[in-house]
Amino acid sequence: MSRKLSFLPGTMCDDRLWSHVRSFLPSTYRVNLVPLYKANDHEHMHRIIAHAIDPATHLIGFSMGAYLGTEYVLQHPGCAKSLTIICGALSDLSARERQRRHTAIELMSRGRFKGLTDISRFVHESRMADPAVAGVVRDMNTDLGKAVFLAQMTAMTDRQNLYPILEQQERVQDLEKTPVHSIFAQDDKMVRLSDADKIKKLIPGVRIDVLPETGHMAPLEKPKELAELIIDFVEHVENKI
């Protein structure tokens, strides 16, 4: 049976993020790689998502895309058949981190784009020398460049905390229209594994999975395992309906 899947990338990521995951999906899956990197601001990101999904679509987001996908589903109940959150933090940023980013945005807007200077925060130590992982992260960052980096940092630095919204009973009832799958990476330095307990408490019926020995860049580090989890959840949702 044909399935519709729309994939939302993370910060400074493009279609290359999903290339290996896609190769492990059934040929009957209709895959849409959503170009969030073309967005100018937060609202533009939502418009791009709106054009990429309908109630028959399984929405799958990584990192920034996971946050935006969750935010959009909360604002538009029933807009997707399911929601998969991959290595996604649903909270806002600390005051210290917001200030750090605002300073970085101001300095970078006037200077030369240096890109990611330390990818060890994103990639598992065992894959740092792997061109299919660390190499792709560096290439995406270089190719997307300064304009995309500034647009995404500006759009996401002052994002809202989604957890208080999930605590509202009416929002939880709305979210029940869209089954949720949250996938964490055991060694993710960007998203706390403890968030799994918070999500499990706030979203009734959520499925939680953890990829072992995996850093933040799970789609590049463990594409086969990630694809298997996605397929299992999508088919579970489809067969349940």
Steps between C-alpha positions, in 0.01 A plus 500: 500500500612853423591722796561875498797622707628856535843548658601825673878561530694654785709815523744535208378176345362429154386190308834329563394447862242242388680340203597178681177472700304530178692213342369265772133596458261292287462610139128544563570786742448841339773712658494879507818670622380836629742791424490689828840644410321723248302677774567863589345492847291294744169579331644408163606163643140434602374590153745256345379226734137582418567441130675170573236315702136400513302272736636194316865597552737354759706800617856421605729768641860506613635747760378844388255325268373291793427814700330672206299190413375467857420870520306485173301191599407662831372805314319297233345187657447215257725652231711181476439129540790464745795694641851361551743708706867411445758646740272793565493733800156654554609758758610858453861607539647622826548874543876448484478303177265753342740781584792301361314442176389861464860609543618244246232610251604864535871424459450261211269735313790746485780251445606189313306174537718244677240226517505221753836511672438200726286219365588269789187631673290354221681185387577190707871462571509171309386676178716811512732364230216366284450709182145365472417661836739774612589578139136549401437722803791724399397506135138595573618776731742639242259476207200655677717782628458824688155610380331174598682486833395853594139443389469179703673636809284812495182298448564249778692684774190645668277197448233418755508215750257234374485305827255737676278477192506122525389530860173660388227234496333628184830493309565144612155400376576665167832317476323167550381541140862459391699202637847606617831315479806649672846362419799590715873435455675353803810721472334816370678808640231737371181336630478352848390139521309595814256687275359159406338473843350847464355423158366166619323671788348779289398314182270202566581200283827639369751241381856553622808342342870553573781438251807364685851635444366784288565874504269783395536434127301177517374507138861489378643280775233229517290528181400132479396475863316831479320396182390176666350694792322738264357214291380311807319804638350608167365152434364476854309826450375401155382157615331643805288745303 
